[in-house]
């Protein structure tokens, strides 16, 4: 099988160095690997480092670099899909690290009869420090981040609604087309939803693993959660079927907090006290759970404050996204995102390697 390993990046010059090293060390035959890099017009040295990688002879079948004028993740991923010519297309994030057997294990599981495979994707931290390990603990916690099973190493083969670093047989992309360019942050949710609706299953395999760098500052983590929440709100009007009830838990919490605060201001604080008591119980229990980790740091005592900041940021983001739906729908109603999905489908069929 010829494999197209795809990565998109914008101003990721520092982050991609480790990933480039991992790619160069893949044990799968390099003459069967096509590398596709998409640079979204970075203003740092990202493009130059991509070129340096291409100019280094690692024995790959090909190394292609595409530059996109738009800083839209879906647009960039579509550019990668339309450039790739492999039998298998693997999507890897710029903030990722992959083991030497990453490609080979994906190919092995596809050969077992699967159409879309992936594995656990736990978080890691670069430039380890007590504070960064604390943020990593918050990100790894079910309470602080997500219940999505793919965020943790898989223990057995399981079929899921979504995967992070996934490998797709070319026929899957030919069937469903590319990413919806109206979406940001949630483009993979909608993409995988269409894959499931087309009758394919997404298999999370215990022998596949990759790693994602967590945000290294609380400010960036809060900004990320807010953006994630906002796109959940907007996506509700575009593809409600690709979202779950859990996506709206922070929104419900923030809504209840605001509503019960209003009741408290009117002289009826009991329900607010009950909400805060229940939340505090979960907050403390999950903080204690983080203290069972191996790399316990003194800064873990800040986790009871970090968790609510992340939840409120996400919930407020969803609230803003819901309020913006009418304006957003008006802006995208004349977009050609759906047509571009079909364009990607046609291009992928044309690019099939003979």
N, C-alpha and C positions, 0 to 999 in steps of 0.2 A: 504493500500500500504506500502511495505517495502521500505525505502529510504536509499540509500548509499550516505552519504555526504563525498566528496573527497577533499583533500587538499594536495598540494605538497609544499615542502619547502627546501631551501638551506640557511643555516646560518641566520635563521629568529627567533632566540630564543627570542628576545625582542618583535618582531612584533606579534608573535602568541599568546601571553598571553591574549590580549584582545579578540581575536577570540575564544580562548578556553573557556573563560568565557561565550561568547555569545552562543557557541554550548551547553554548559552545561545547559543553561537557556531556550532552545527551548521548546515551548509549545506543539509541536507535540509529541505524545506518545513515550517515549524514548525506549520502548521495540520494536518499529517499526523502529528504526534508527540504521543503521550500519555506523560506522565511519571508513574511510580509510585514513590513513596518509602515505605519501610517503616522505622519507628523502633522498635527493640526496647526501648522504655522507657528511653531514655538519661537519665543524670543530669546531663549537661552541656548545652550550648546546641544540640545537634544538631537537636532537634525545632523549636526556634525558628528556626533557619536554614533548615530545610525550609519552614516557613510563610512566611518572608520571601521565599524563592525563588518560592513559589506566588503570593504577592501582588504580585510584580513582573511586569509585562506583557511577556512575551517572545513572545507570540503563539502559544503552544502550544495544541493542541486541548484539552488538559486537564492539570492537575497534581493528582494524588491523593496523599494522605498517609494511611498506615495505621499505627496503633500496635499492637504485639504485646506481650503480657505475658511471653512466653517469650523467653529469650536464646539460642534455638536457631536456627542458621543455616538449617537445612532448613525449620523452621516458618515463619521469616520469608520465605524464598523462596516457599514455598507460598502465603503471604498475598499476595505480589506477583502470582503467577500467577493467583490467583482474582480479583484486582482488575483485571488488565489486560484490555483489550477489543480490542487491535490484531490485525491480520493477522499481524504479526511481533512476537515478544517477544525483547528483547535484555537480557541480564544483564550488569551492570557492577558491579564491586566499588567500595566506598567509597574504597579506597586507590589508585584508578586515575586516569589522565589519558587523554583521548581526543582525537585530532585533529579538525579541523573536518569532515572528510569521513567520519568513522567510520560514522555511520548510513547515509549514501548509498552507501558501498562495500559495506556488508553487504546492503542492499536490492538493489543491482546484482547481486551474486553469487547471491542467492536467485532473482532473476528469470532467471538463466541455467540454472535447473533444479535447484539444490541445495535441500535441506531444512533443513540446519543448517550454518552457516558461522561462521568466525572467522578470526583471524590471529595473527601472532606477538605475544607479550606480554613484551617484555624488561623488566628491572627498571630503575628510576631511583631517585635519592636526592634527598630534599628537604633544604634548608639544607646545601648542600655544604660538606664539611670533609674534610681528609685522612683522618681516621678513618672517617667515613661512606663515603667512596669506597673505603676498604679493605674494609669490610663489603659494599659493593655488588659489589666484585670477587669476594669469596667467594661471594656469592649467584648471581652470573652464571656462575661456573665450573661446568662439568659435574661436576667432582669435589666441589665444595662444596654443590651444590644438587640438580639433577636432570637426567636425560638427555632429559626431555620436550621434543620439538621445538617445541611451541608457546611455550616460554619465550624463544625467539629469533626474530627476524624471518624470515618465510618467504621462500624464494627462488623457489619454484614451487608450484603447486597440489598439495596432498597430503592424503590421507584419513587421519585419525588416530583413536585410541581415545578421546581426550578433547580438549576445548578449554577455554580459561579464560573470556574474554569472548565468549560465543557468541550468535548470533542464530538463533532457532527459528521456523519456520513454525508457526502455531497448530495445524495438524493433527498435528504431532509431539507436542505436549503433550496433545492430545485422545487420542492413541493410547496414550501410556505413563503418563499421569498426572503427579503431582508428585514431590517429593523425599521420600526415606525419612527420617522424623524420628527414627528410632533412631540415625542416624549424625551424627557431627560431623567436620568437616574432609574426610571422604571422601564426603560426600553427592553431590558432583558426579561422582565416579568411578562410583558406583552408578547415578546418573541417566543418565549417558551409556552405561553398559553396557546398560541396558534399551532405550535408543534404538537401539543397534546390534542388539540381539536382535530388535527390532521391524522390522528391515530397512532402517533409515535409515543414511546415511553422514554423518560429520562432516568437513566440508571446510575445511582451513586454506588461506586464499587469500593470495597474496603482496601484494595491494594493500590488505589490511586490517591495521592495527596499532593497538595500544593499549599502555599502560604501567602498570606496577605499582610502587608505592613499596615499597622494601625496608625491613626493620626497621632503625632508626637506632641501636640499641644492641646490643652483643653479648649482654647479658642477655636482651633481648626475642627476639633471633634464636635463642638456645639454647632458650628457652621454646617458641618456635614449632616448632622441630625436634622437641623432645620430644613436644609435643602431636600433631604430624603422625605421628610414629612410633607413638605410643600408639593412635591411631585406625586405623592400618594393621593393628596387631595385633588390635584388636577387630573390624574389618571382615572379617577372614578368616573369622569364624564366621557372618557375615551375607551376604556376597557375595564368595566367593573368586574368582569369574570376573572381577570388576572390578579385580583387582590383578595386577601382573606380578612376575616374579622380582626385578626391579631394586628394587622397593619394600622387599625384605627384605635387600638388600646390607649396610646398616649393622648390622642385627640379626645377620647371619652373622659380620660382623667382630667385634662385641662378644662373641658367643658363643665364637668361636675364641680371642679374647684372654683371656677368663676361663678357658677350658679349658686353653690352653697355659701360662697363668700358674700353674695348678695343677700341671702337669707340671714346670714350672721349679722350683717350690717343693719338688717331690719329687726334685729332682736331675737333671732332664732338660730343660735350657733350650734345646736346639738348635732345636726347632720354633718356639719363641717368638721366638728371634732371627731366624729366617727370615721369619716373619710380619711382624715389625717392619721388617726390611730391605726387603721387597717394598712394604709400605705407605709407608715413607719415600721410596722411589723415586718412587711415584706422587705423594706429597706435594710433593716437590721439583720434579718435572716440571710439575705443575699450577701451582705457585707461579711458576716461570719463565714459564709461559704467561700468567699474569696480568701479569707485567712487560712483556709485549708490548702491553698496552693503552695507549691514548693518555694517560689520566689517571693515570699512575704516581705513587704517593705513597711517601714514606719508610716509612710504616707497613706497606707491603706485606711487609716483612720479618717481620711477625707472622702472615702467612698460614699458614706451616707449623704454627703452634700453633692457629690458628682452625679449620682444616679438621678435625683430629681431635676438637676439642670439639663441632663440629656433628655429626660422624658418631657419636660416642659418645652424645650426647644423643638423637639419632634412634633409634639401636639400643637404648638402654636403654628408651626410650619404647615401642618395639615389644615388647620383652621384658615390660614391665609390662602392656601391653595384652593380650598372650597369656595372662598369668597371671590377668588379671581377667575373662577370657571367661566362666567359669562363673557368677560373681556378676552380671556384666552381663547375660547371657542370662536369668537368673532375674528380674532387675529389669524387663526389657523384654518378657517373655513375655506379659504381659497388656496391653501397650500397644496403641494403635489406629493405629500408624503406617501399616500396610498399608491399613487402611480409609481413612485420610486421603489416601493416594495416589489412591484411586478417587474420593474426594470432590473432589479437585482436578480430576480428569479431567471429572467431571460439571459442575463450576462453569465450567471453561474452555469447554465446549461451550455452556453457557447464555449465556456472556458474548460469544459471537461477534457482532461488530458487523454489523447488517443493512445 
